[in-house]
Amino acid sequence: MHPSNETLSLELVAMAKNDLSVREALVADGSLGRALYHPRMEAVHIGNAARLAEILEQYGWPGNRLVGEEGACATWLIAQHAIGNPSFMRHCLSLLKQAAADNDVIPWQVAFLEDRIRTYEGKPQIYGTQFQTNKNGQLEPYPIENPQAVNDRRLAVGLNTIEERTAELTAQSMRENIPTSPDLDEQYLTWLYSVGWRVAS
C-alpha cells in the first residue's frame, strides 16, 4: 500500500533504522549486554519516543493507510522500544489495538507490544513473544497465560509456533553472543521500579 504521507513514512523508517543500526554497532563491539541498558541505546529510544509522541498528537496512530506497511512497522518498533516510559507505551497499545481493529496494522504488532507491557508489569504474557535467559543460559519465554493454547493465539495473529520462535531466537543469540550476567537480574528489577513499571507494595 502506497503511503498517503510519504514524508512522515520516510521519517519513521529512518528513526527505526537508526535504532537498529545503533544496536548492531553495540553488538559488533561487544558492549551490548554488559550493562542492563546501554546509554547509547537508551538515548536513541528516548529521542524516538519523544518524536513519536508528537506524531501521535498530530496524526493519531500512523498505520498502513497513512505511512504504508514499512512506515507502520517502523512506528511499532519505536513504540516497542519506548521501554523507559510506561504510560506512553500503554497509550501506544491502546492506539495500536484500535488500528488493528480498523485493519490498518498487522495484528502481531499488538501481540508483541501487549506481551512486552505485561512482562514489565509482572503479569503473564498472552502470545509468548517475550523471552528471557534461564539459569542454564538457555532462552525461554517469560511466563505465559494458558500456555496450552499459546500456539493457537500466535497463529491467529500471524506468528509462527512458540517452538519455532524459540529455535529462531536461540540461533540469533548464538550468532550475537551477547553476554548475560546474574547481576543484571537484580539491576533489571531495580530498573522496573525506577521507571514505574512496578510499584512497591
C-alpha positions, 0 to 999 in steps of 0.5 A, a space after each residue: 500500500 502506497 503511503 498517503 504521507 510519504 514524508 512522515 513514512 520516510 521519517 519513521 523508517 529512518 528513526 527505526 533504522 537508526 535504532 537498529 543500526 545503533 544496536 548492531 554497532 553495540 553488538 559488533 563491539 561487544 558492549 551490548 549486554 554488559 550493562 542492563 541498558 546501554 546509554 547509547 541505546 537508551 538515548 536513541 529510544 528516548 529521542 524516538 519516543 519523544 518524536 513519536 509522541 508528537 506524531 501521535 498528537 498530530 496524526 493519531 496512530 500512523 498505520 498502513 493507510 497513512 505511512 504504508 506497511 514499512 512506515 507502520 512497522 517502523 512506528 511499532 518498533 519505536 513504540 516497542 522500544 519506548 521501554 523507559 516510559 510506561 504510560 506512553 507505551 500503554 497509550 501506544 497499545 491502546 492506539 495500536 489495538 484500535 488500528 488493528 481493529 480498523 485493519 490498518 496494522 498487522 495484528 502481531 504488532 499488538 501481540 508483541 507490544 501487549 506481551 512486552 507491557 505485561 512482562 514489565 508489569 509482572 503479569 503473564 504474557 498472552 502470545 509468548 513473544 517475550 523471552 528471557 535467559 534461564 539459569 542454564 543460559 538457555 532462552 525461554 519465554 517469560 511466563 505465559 497465560 494458558 500456555 496450552 493454547 499459546 500456539 493457537 493465539 500466535 497463529 491467529 495473529 500471524 506468528 509462527 509456533 512458540 517452538 519455532 520462535 524459540 529455535 529462531 531466537 536461540 540461533 540469533 543469540 548464538 550468532 550475537 553472543 551477547 553476554 548475560 550476567 546474574 547481576 543484571 537480574 537484580 539491576 533489571 528489577 531495580 530498573 522496573 521500579 525506577 521507571 514505574 513499571 512496578 510499584 512497591 507494595 
